[in-house]
Amino acid sequence: MSARRSAAAGSGPVKRSVMIAGHATSISLEPIFWTALAAAAAEEALPLNALVARIDAARVTEAQPPNLASAIRVWLFRRLQQGCRQKGPANFTDDSENLSQ
């Protein structure tokens, strides 16, 4: 593992400021999530702030909205899940029933 990757993998959350609807807000995410979020924004041809605003808008419609950092992590995981499912079942299985065992 490279020194850069090793440092990022072991780092704690990094706080960054983003603009949502004209207001600055701070979000703390681990470096791996910041990297994934930036890649997702690039793939969707959106500025990072716009993608975060879109995730936030979906988050606040939930009956019990999670905090924004949690919503981003879940959004990224679901995005990864969908990509793996599109590539075939050998790459990802939904084993959520077995998580509580």
C-alpha positions as CSV (number, residue, x, y, z in Angstrom):
1,M,0.0,0.0,0.0
2,S,1.4,3.4,-0.9
3,A,2.2,5.9,1.9
4,R,-0.5,8.3,0.7
5,R,-3.2,5.6,0.5
6,S,-2.1,4.2,3.9
7,A,-2.3,7.6,5.5
8,A,-5.8,8.3,4.0
9,A,-7.1,4.9,5.1
10,G,-6.1,5.4,8.7
11,S,-7.1,9.0,9.0
12,G,-10.0,10.2,11.1
13,P,-12.7,12.4,9.8
14,V,-11.7,15.6,7.9
15,K,-14.0,18.6,8.3
16,R,-14.7,20.7,5.2
17,S,-17.1,23.5,4.5
18,V,-19.6,23.2,1.6
19,M,-22.2,25.6,0.4
20,I,-25.8,24.4,0.4
21,A,-28.5,26.8,-0.8
22,G,-26.2,29.7,-0.2
23,H,-25.3,28.7,3.3
24,A,-22.0,27.3,4.4
25,T,-22.1,24.1,6.4
26,S,-19.4,21.9,7.8
27,I,-19.3,18.2,7.1
28,S,-16.9,15.7,8.7
29,L,-16.1,12.6,6.6
30,E,-13.2,10.2,6.4
31,P,-10.8,10.9,3.5
32,I,-12.0,7.8,1.6
33,F,-15.5,9.3,1.6
34,W,-14.3,12.7,0.4
35,T,-12.5,11.0,-2.4
36,A,-15.5,8.9,-3.4
37,L,-17.8,11.9,-3.2
38,A,-15.4,13.9,-5.5
39,A,-15.3,11.1,-8.0
40,A,-19.1,10.8,-7.9
41,A,-19.5,14.5,-8.5
42,A,-17.0,14.3,-11.4
43,E,-18.8,11.3,-13.0
44,E,-22.1,13.2,-12.7
45,A,-20.6,16.4,-14.1
46,L,-21.6,18.3,-11.0
47,P,-19.7,20.5,-8.6
48,L,-19.2,18.9,-5.3
49,N,-21.4,21.4,-3.6
50,A,-24.3,20.7,-6.0
51,L,-24.0,16.9,-5.4
52,V,-24.0,17.5,-1.6
53,A,-27.0,19.8,-2.0
54,R,-28.9,17.1,-3.9
55,I,-28.1,14.5,-1.3
56,D,-29.2,17.0,1.4
57,A,-32.5,17.7,-0.4
58,A,-33.3,14.0,-0.5
59,R,-32.2,13.5,3.1
60,V,-34.6,16.1,4.6
61,T,-37.6,14.4,2.9
62,E,-37.1,11.3,5.1
63,A,-39.4,10.8,8.1
64,Q,-36.4,10.8,10.4
65,P,-33.6,12.5,8.5
66,P,-30.1,11.3,9.3
67,N,-27.3,13.9,9.8
68,L,-25.8,15.0,6.5
69,A,-22.5,13.1,6.9
70,S,-24.4,9.9,7.5
71,A,-26.7,10.6,4.5
72,I,-23.6,11.1,2.3
73,R,-22.0,7.8,3.4
74,V,-25.3,5.9,2.8
75,W,-25.7,7.6,-0.6
76,L,-22.2,6.6,-1.6
77,F,-22.7,3.0,-0.4
78,R,-26.0,2.7,-2.3
79,R,-24.3,4.1,-5.4
80,L,-21.5,1.5,-5.1
81,Q,-24.1,-1.2,-4.4
82,Q,-26.0,-0.3,-7.6
83,G,-22.8,-0.3,-9.7
84,C,-21.8,-3.8,-8.4
85,R,-25.3,-5.2,-9.1
86,Q,-25.1,-3.9,-12.6
87,K,-21.8,-5.8,-13.1
88,G,-23.4,-9.0,-11.9
89,P,-24.2,-11.0,-8.7
90,A,-20.6,-12.3,-8.4
91,N,-19.4,-8.8,-7.5
92,F,-22.0,-8.0,-4.8
93,T,-24.7,-9.8,-2.8
94,D,-27.2,-8.2,-0.4
95,D,-26.5,-10.1,2.7
96,S,-28.2,-7.7,5.1
97,E,-30.3,-10.4,6.7
98,N,-27.1,-12.1,7.9
99,L,-25.7,-8.9,9.5
100,S,-27.6,-9.3,12.7
101,Q,-26.6,-12.9,13.2
